[in-house]
Amino acid sequence: MVSQAVAFNMFLSFFATLLAVLGMVRLYLEGKGGQELVPQLQAILPPGSWQLVSSFVFRPDVSAWYSTVLGWIGTLLVGLQTVKLMMEGFHMISGTRSTQSFLGRQLRAFLLFAVAACTWLVAVALSVFGRPLRQLMMNKFGDSLLVRASWSGIFSLAAMIMVMLVLAFIYRFAEPRGATWSSVLPGAAVATGLWWAANELFGIYVRKTQYGPVYGGLAAVIGLLGWMELSVMLVFLGAAWNGESDSSLP
């Protein structure tokens, strides 16, 4: 039940963040030199994303500042609730109770949320700009199969290492107990590996399954919520792995 609550709050936070990011894009496009950026955004953004961006950023009846501020406030409030629910799940797994004050829990949740949010933005930037950057490197070093595979492997490895370090940070500081980096890295590595495998399998399932005629426009929403639920379960599985490893030590 906690994992479902975390997934639902992540789902809400995603749309709040999307509103804030689109507001920031519009603010930049309204500034000096913004119109010259439009062709570059069309070439960089993933297929289908430009229609979503353009339908928002070029509407004259929408305030960019209002959307940006409202989006970031929603992201902060829902994001803090998400992190606090995850901390509650970690306490349930370890069988401990939090001894921190209310203010201490809020500050700890804000720290974890800030690190996770910054890392998520970096990961999004890598996913958005990764393709043109790989193309640039291939144009410079050659378009052979070896070069293409090498750059794809580098980006995939960098993303996995980033996810593992973020999970280790969350496991390390989510609970005010004497956890060490060496005690949380195994669970973070297990959760990252399973998450990567689940992403690949889930991507194959989404591409092969013809669910559009049944669910229509809700198909993407249902898929996103299901993917978040699976991701949260794997995060808790990594925490359980660390808990079991600690209990098996003499």
ZANU-704679 format. One record per residue (C-alpha): x, y, z; residue in three letters; residue number from 1. Coordinates in nm, 4 decimals. Layout:
% residues N
x->X	y->Y	z->Z	code->ALA	pos->NUM
...
//
This chain:
% residues 250
x->0.0000	y->0.0000	z->0.0000	code->MET	pos->1
x->0.2860	y->0.2367	z->0.0737	code->VAL	pos->2
x->0.4409	y->0.1650	z->-0.2672	code->SER	pos->3
x->0.1095	y->0.2426	z->-0.4352	code->GLN	pos->4
x->0.0830	y->0.5697	z->-0.2437	code->ALA	pos->5
x->0.4394	y->0.6619	z->-0.3437	code->VAL	pos->6
x->0.3701	y->0.5778	z->-0.7092	code->ALA	pos->7
x->0.0540	y->0.7898	z->-0.7108	code->PHE	pos->8
x->0.2369	y->1.0885	z->-0.5611	code->ASN	pos->9
x->0.5181	y->1.0441	z->-0.8139	code->MET	pos->10
x->0.2516	y->1.0482	z->-1.0836	code->PHE	pos->11
x->0.1135	y->1.3800	z->-0.9565	code->LEU	pos->12
x->0.4628	y->1.5246	z->-0.9160	code->SER	pos->13
x->0.5472	y->1.4358	z->-1.2759	code->PHE	pos->14
x->0.2665	y->1.6513	z->-1.4135	code->PHE	pos->15
x->0.3454	y->1.9389	z->-1.1770	code->ALA	pos->16
x->0.7085	y->1.9305	z->-1.2906	code->THR	pos->17
x->0.5992	y->1.9156	z->-1.6533	code->LEU	pos->18
x->0.3926	y->2.2310	z->-1.6015	code->LEU	pos->19
x->0.6892	y->2.4094	z->-1.4422	code->ALA	pos->20
x->0.9334	y->2.3056	z->-1.7156	code->VAL	pos->21
x->0.6981	y->2.4127	z->-1.9943	code->LEU	pos->22
x->0.6512	y->2.7473	z->-1.8199	code->GLY	pos->23
x->1.0290	y->2.7957	z->-1.8036	code->MET	pos->24
x->1.0626	y->2.7056	z->-2.1717	code->VAL	pos->25
x->0.8010	y->2.9645	z->-2.2603	code->ARG	pos->26
x->0.9739	y->3.2293	z->-2.0486	code->LEU	pos->27
x->1.2975	y->3.1624	z->-2.2347	code->TYR	pos->28
x->1.1313	y->3.1680	z->-2.5755	code->LEU	pos->29
x->0.9664	y->3.4996	z->-2.4938	code->GLU	pos->30
x->1.3048	y->3.6496	z->-2.4122	code->GLY	pos->31
x->1.5711	y->3.7838	z->-2.6419	code->LYS	pos->32
x->1.6897	y->3.5260	z->-2.8914	code->GLY	pos->33
x->1.4194	y->3.2806	z->-2.7940	code->GLY	pos->34
x->1.2694	y->3.2523	z->-3.1392	code->GLN	pos->35
x->1.6069	y->3.1478	z->-3.2815	code->GLU	pos->36
x->1.5981	y->2.8504	z->-3.0431	code->LEU	pos->37
x->1.2751	y->2.7087	z->-3.1884	code->VAL	pos->38
x->1.4368	y->2.5206	z->-3.4824	code->PRO	pos->39
x->1.6984	y->2.3752	z->-3.2459	code->GLN	pos->40
x->1.4295	y->2.2526	z->-3.0048	code->LEU	pos->41
x->1.2420	y->2.0892	z->-3.2908	code->GLN	pos->42
x->1.5569	y->1.8968	z->-3.3843	code->ALA	pos->43
x->1.6538	y->1.8016	z->-3.0268	code->ILE	pos->44
x->1.3245	y->1.7043	z->-2.8631	code->LEU	pos->45
x->1.2062	y->1.3418	z->-2.8951	code->PRO	pos->46
x->0.9464	y->1.2649	z->-3.1642	code->PRO	pos->47
x->0.6004	y->1.3849	z->-3.0671	code->GLY	pos->48
x->0.7273	y->1.6055	z->-2.7828	code->SER	pos->49
x->0.7390	y->1.9220	z->-2.9904	code->TRP	pos->50
x->0.3614	y->1.9135	z->-3.0437	code->GLN	pos->51
x->0.3129	y->1.9070	z->-2.6647	code->LEU	pos->52
x->0.5609	y->2.1885	z->-2.6074	code->VAL	pos->53
x->0.4390	y->2.4103	z->-2.8904	code->SER	pos->54
x->0.0720	y->2.3739	z->-2.7956	code->SER	pos->55
x->0.1552	y->2.5255	z->-2.4563	code->PHE	pos->56
x->0.4398	y->2.7715	z->-2.5099	code->VAL	pos->57
x->0.2756	y->2.9545	z->-2.7991	code->PHE	pos->58
x->-0.0674	y->3.0042	z->-2.6390	code->ARG	pos->59
x->-0.1159	y->3.3764	z->-2.5672	code->PRO	pos->60
x->-0.3805	y->3.3173	z->-2.3008	code->ASP	pos->61
x->-0.1475	y->3.1257	z->-2.0654	code->VAL	pos->62
x->0.0779	y->3.3106	z->-1.8197	code->SER	pos->63
x->0.4287	y->3.1645	z->-1.8217	code->ALA	pos->64
x->0.5150	y->3.2979	z->-1.4754	code->TRP	pos->65
x->0.1935	y->3.1616	z->-1.3257	code->TYR	pos->66
x->0.2516	y->2.8169	z->-1.4754	code->SER	pos->67
x->0.6158	y->2.8090	z->-1.3646	code->THR	pos->68
x->0.5509	y->2.9148	z->-1.0048	code->VAL	pos->69
x->0.2436	y->2.6938	z->-0.9686	code->LEU	pos->70
x->0.4288	y->2.3961	z->-1.1176	code->GLY	pos->71
x->0.7298	y->2.4261	z->-0.8875	code->TRP	pos->72
x->0.5105	y->2.4738	z->-0.5788	code->ILE	pos->73
x->0.3148	y->2.1614	z->-0.6705	code->GLY	pos->74
x->0.6361	y->1.9705	z->-0.7399	code->THR	pos->75
x->0.7793	y->2.0668	z->-0.4004	code->LEU	pos->76
x->0.4665	y->1.9820	z->-0.2013	code->LEU	pos->77
x->0.3924	y->1.6517	z->-0.3735	code->VAL	pos->78
x->0.7618	y->1.5619	z->-0.3932	code->GLY	pos->79
x->0.8084	y->1.6064	z->-0.0185	code->LEU	pos->80
x->0.5057	y->1.3868	z->0.0441	code->GLN	pos->81
x->0.6550	y->1.1228	z->-0.1866	code->THR	pos->82
x->0.9870	y->1.1207	z->-0.0030	code->VAL	pos->83
x->0.8197	y->1.1041	z->0.3391	code->LYS	pos->84
x->0.6149	y->0.8056	z->0.2251	code->LEU	pos->85
x->0.9326	y->0.6363	z->0.1048	code->MET	pos->86
x->1.0953	y->0.7020	z->0.4417	code->MET	pos->87
x->0.7916	y->0.5450	z->0.6092	code->GLU	pos->88
x->0.8312	y->0.2410	z->0.3844	code->GLY	pos->89
x->1.1977	y->0.2083	z->0.4806	code->PHE	pos->90
x->1.1017	y->0.2171	z->0.8493	code->HIS	pos->91
x->0.8477	y->-0.0591	z->0.7882	code->MET	pos->92
x->1.1099	y->-0.2714	z->0.6130	code->ILE	pos->93
x->1.3701	y->-0.2246	z->0.8879	code->SER	pos->94
x->1.1140	y->-0.2637	z->1.1673	code->GLY	pos->95
x->1.2136	y->0.0644	z->1.3334	code->THR	pos->96
x->1.0257	y->0.3762	z->1.4327	code->ARG	pos->97
x->1.1339	y->0.7284	z->1.3530	code->SER	pos->98
x->1.2600	y->0.9220	z->1.6535	code->THR	pos->99
x->1.3035	y->1.2507	z->1.4710	code->GLN	pos->100
x->1.0985	y->1.5602	z->1.5386	code->SER	pos->101
x->0.8462	y->1.6906	z->1.2873	code->PHE	pos->102
x->1.0859	y->1.9620	z->1.1694	code->LEU	pos->103
x->1.3695	y->1.7117	z->1.1429	code->GLY	pos->104
x->1.1631	y->1.4843	z->0.9194	code->ARG	pos->105
x->1.0725	y->1.7766	z->0.6940	code->GLN	pos->106
x->1.4343	y->1.8870	z->0.6580	code->LEU	pos->107
x->1.5531	y->1.5329	z->0.5878	code->ARG	pos->108
x->1.2774	y->1.4854	z->0.3304	code->ALA	pos->109
x->1.3665	y->1.8166	z->0.1641	code->PHE	pos->110
x->1.7343	y->1.7147	z->0.1400	code->LEU	pos->111
x->1.6496	y->1.3804	z->-0.0189	code->LEU	pos->112
x->1.3993	y->1.5401	z->-0.2548	code->PHE	pos->113
x->1.6475	y->1.8075	z->-0.3662	code->ALA	pos->114
x->1.9143	y->1.5494	z->-0.4495	code->VAL	pos->115
x->1.6684	y->1.3192	z->-0.6278	code->ALA	pos->116
x->1.5123	y->1.6076	z->-0.8236	code->ALA	pos->117
x->1.8474	y->1.7460	z->-0.9403	code->CYS	pos->118
x->1.9608	y->1.4011	z->-1.0471	code->THR	pos->119
x->1.6318	y->1.3428	z->-1.2289	code->TRP	pos->120
x->1.6771	y->1.6683	z->-1.4216	code->LEU	pos->121
x->2.0291	y->1.5613	z->-1.5211	code->VAL	pos->122
x->1.8958	y->1.2228	z->-1.6323	code->ALA	pos->123
x->1.6246	y->1.3934	z->-1.8387	code->VAL	pos->124
x->1.8852	y->1.6199	z->-1.9955	code->ALA	pos->125
x->2.0958	y->1.3163	z->-2.0869	code->LEU	pos->126
x->1.7959	y->1.1412	z->-2.2402	code->SER	pos->127
x->1.6876	y->1.4507	z->-2.4354	code->VAL	pos->128
x->2.0301	y->1.5688	z->-2.5500	code->PHE	pos->129
x->2.1941	y->1.2277	z->-2.5564	code->GLY	pos->130
x->2.0870	y->1.1436	z->-2.9099	code->ARG	pos->131
x->2.2187	y->1.4625	z->-3.0756	code->PRO	pos->132
x->2.5356	y->1.4392	z->-2.8660	code->LEU	pos->133
x->2.5928	y->1.0794	z->-2.9798	code->ARG	pos->134
x->2.5324	y->1.1909	z->-3.3372	code->GLN	pos->135
x->2.7874	y->1.4686	z->-3.2943	code->LEU	pos->136
x->3.0455	y->1.2273	z->-3.1567	code->MET	pos->137
x->2.9803	y->0.9815	z->-3.4396	code->MET	pos->138
x->3.0257	y->1.2568	z->-3.6965	code->ASN	pos->139
x->3.3578	y->1.3435	z->-3.5345	code->LYS	pos->140
x->3.4951	y->0.9949	z->-3.4708	code->PHE	pos->141
x->3.3188	y->0.8012	z->-3.7448	code->GLY	pos->142
x->2.9859	y->0.6249	z->-3.7870	code->ASP	pos->143
x->3.1092	y->0.2707	z->-3.7481	code->SER	pos->144
x->2.9221	y->0.0054	z->-3.5538	code->LEU	pos->145
x->3.1942	y->0.0031	z->-3.2865	code->LEU	pos->146
x->3.1744	y->0.3787	z->-3.2285	code->VAL	pos->147
x->2.7932	y->0.3716	z->-3.2150	code->ARG	pos->148
x->2.7918	y->0.0819	z->-2.9674	code->ALA	pos->149
x->3.0632	y->0.2463	z->-2.7553	code->SER	pos->150
x->2.8758	y->0.5731	z->-2.7146	code->TRP	pos->151
x->2.5466	y->0.3955	z->-2.6464	code->SER	pos->152
x->2.7201	y->0.1851	z->-2.3824	code->GLY	pos->153
x->2.8790	y->0.4920	z->-2.2219	code->ILE	pos->154
x->2.5455	y->0.6714	z->-2.1899	code->PHE	pos->155
x->2.3712	y->0.3610	z->-2.0549	code->SER	pos->156
x->2.6497	y->0.2971	z->-1.8024	code->LEU	pos->157
x->2.6494	y->0.6618	z->-1.6904	code->ALA	pos->158
x->2.2718	y->0.6518	z->-1.6380	code->ALA	pos->159
x->2.2916	y->0.3289	z->-1.4350	code->MET	pos->160
x->2.5743	y->0.4614	z->-1.2164	code->ILE	pos->161
x->2.3766	y->0.7803	z->-1.1549	code->MET	pos->162
x->2.0658	y->0.5862	z->-1.0518	code->VAL	pos->163
x->2.2691	y->0.3583	z->-0.8237	code->MET	pos->164
x->2.4377	y->0.6505	z->-0.6473	code->LEU	pos->165
x->2.1052	y->0.8276	z->-0.5931	code->VAL	pos->166
x->1.9498	y->0.5134	z->-0.4472	code->LEU	pos->167
x->2.2520	y->0.4636	z->-0.2220	code->ALA	pos->168
x->2.2184	y->0.8246	z->-0.1034	code->PHE	pos->169
x->1.8487	y->0.7755	z->-0.0285	code->ILE	pos->170
x->1.9129	y->0.4480	z->0.1574	code->TYR	pos->171
x->2.1989	y->0.6093	z->0.3489	code->ARG	pos->172
x->2.0153	y->0.9210	z->0.4698	code->PHE	pos->173
x->1.6485	y->0.8210	z->0.4682	code->ALA	pos->174
x->1.6767	y->0.6856	z->0.8220	code->GLU	pos->175
x->1.8701	y->0.8451	z->1.1110	code->PRO	pos->176
x->2.0648	y->0.5299	z->1.1895	code->ARG	pos->177
x->2.4260	y->0.4223	z->1.1570	code->GLY	pos->178
x->2.4188	y->0.3078	z->0.7939	code->ALA	pos->179
x->2.7415	y->0.3212	z->0.5951	code->THR	pos->180
x->2.8004	y->0.3519	z->0.2227	code->TRP	pos->181
x->2.9286	y->-0.0036	z->0.2059	code->SER	pos->182
x->2.6102	y->-0.1316	z->0.3675	code->SER	pos->183
x->2.3725	y->0.0455	z->0.1256	code->VAL	pos->184
x->2.5570	y->0.0023	z->-0.2048	code->LEU	pos->185
x->2.4648	y->-0.3683	z->-0.2506	code->PRO	pos->186
x->2.0927	y->-0.2991	z->-0.2303	code->GLY	pos->187
x->2.1317	y->0.0042	z->-0.4576	code->ALA	pos->188
x->2.3187	y->-0.2069	z->-0.7135	code->ALA	pos->189
x->2.0539	y->-0.4829	z->-0.7020	code->VAL	pos->190
x->1.7672	y->-0.2343	z->-0.7356	code->ALA	pos->191
x->1.9416	y->-0.0559	z->-1.0241	code->THR	pos->192
x->2.0065	y->-0.3785	z->-1.2140	code->GLY	pos->193
x->1.6505	y->-0.5009	z->-1.1690	code->LEU	pos->194
x->1.5145	y->-0.1577	z->-1.2608	code->TRP	pos->195
x->1.7148	y->-0.1548	z->-1.5847	code->TRP	pos->196
x->1.5941	y->-0.5054	z->-1.6740	code->ALA	pos->197
x->1.2340	y->-0.4128	z->-1.5863	code->ALA	pos->198
x->1.2607	y->-0.1010	z->-1.8025	code->ASN	pos->199
x->1.3717	y->-0.3067	z->-2.1009	code->GLU	pos->200
x->1.0985	y->-0.5667	z->-2.0541	code->LEU	pos->201
x->0.8338	y->-0.3026	z->-1.9904	code->PHE	pos->202
x->0.9429	y->-0.1153	z->-2.3026	code->GLY	pos->203
x->0.9104	y->-0.4320	z->-2.5111	code->ILE	pos->204
x->0.5661	y->-0.4966	z->-2.3651	code->TYR	pos->205
x->0.4490	y->-0.1420	z->-2.4407	code->VAL	pos->206
x->0.5791	y->-0.1539	z->-2.7983	code->ARG	pos->207
x->0.4310	y->-0.4971	z->-2.8725	code->LYS	pos->208
x->0.0932	y->-0.4680	z->-2.6993	code->THR	pos->209
x->-0.1940	y->-0.3130	z->-2.8930	code->GLN	pos->210
x->-0.3730	y->-0.1422	z->-2.6036	code->TYR	pos->211
x->-0.4531	y->0.1820	z->-2.7867	code->GLY	pos->212
x->-0.7884	y->0.0660	z->-2.9320	code->PRO	pos->213
x->-0.9048	y->-0.0342	z->-2.5823	code->VAL	pos->214
x->-0.7842	y->0.2537	z->-2.3632	code->TYR	pos->215
x->-0.7350	y->0.5291	z->-2.6218	code->GLY	pos->216
x->-0.5658	y->0.8369	z->-2.4811	code->GLY	pos->217
x->-0.5563	y->0.6842	z->-2.1315	code->LEU	pos->218
x->-0.3078	y->0.4181	z->-2.2430	code->ALA	pos->219
x->-0.0024	y->0.6407	z->-2.1846	code->ALA	pos->220
x->-0.1324	y->0.7488	z->-1.8421	code->VAL	pos->221
x->-0.1973	y->0.3895	z->-1.7331	code->ILE	pos->222
x->0.1435	y->0.2810	z->-1.8602	code->GLY	pos->223
x->0.3206	y->0.5650	z->-1.6770	code->LEU	pos->224
x->0.1460	y->0.4866	z->-1.3487	code->LEU	pos->225
x->0.2223	y->0.1159	z->-1.3835	code->GLY	pos->226
x->0.5892	y->0.1873	z->-1.4560	code->TRP	pos->227
x->0.6136	y->0.4102	z->-1.1477	code->MET	pos->228
x->0.4538	y->0.1422	z->-0.9291	code->GLU	pos->229
x->0.7064	y->-0.1135	z->-1.0543	code->LEU	pos->230
x->0.9971	y->0.1267	z->-0.9989	code->SER	pos->231
x->0.8932	y->0.1996	z->-0.6390	code->VAL	pos->232
x->0.8615	y->-0.1728	z->-0.5640	code->MET	pos->233
x->1.2181	y->-0.2250	z->-0.6848	code->LEU	pos->234
x->1.3419	y->0.0639	z->-0.4667	code->VAL	pos->235
x->1.1834	y->-0.1012	z->-0.1623	code->PHE	pos->236
x->1.3296	y->-0.4350	z->-0.2718	code->LEU	pos->237
x->1.6776	y->-0.2813	z->-0.2627	code->GLY	pos->238
x->1.6097	y->-0.1494	z->0.0885	code->ALA	pos->239
x->1.4939	y->-0.4957	z->0.1940	code->ALA	pos->240
x->1.8121	y->-0.6440	z->0.0476	code->TRP	pos->241
x->2.0222	y->-0.4106	z->0.2625	code->ASN	pos->242
x->1.8090	y->-0.4934	z->0.5681	code->GLY	pos->243
x->1.8539	y->-0.8654	z->0.5195	code->GLU	pos->244
x->2.2283	y->-0.8236	z->0.4664	code->SER	pos->245
x->2.2598	y->-0.6246	z->0.7900	code->ASP	pos->246
x->2.0616	y->-0.8808	z->0.9897	code->SER	pos->247
x->2.2757	y->-1.1686	z->0.8611	code->SER	pos->248
x->2.5971	y->-1.0094	z->0.9880	code->LEU	pos->249
x->2.7217	y->-1.1349	z->1.3247	code->PRO	pos->250
//
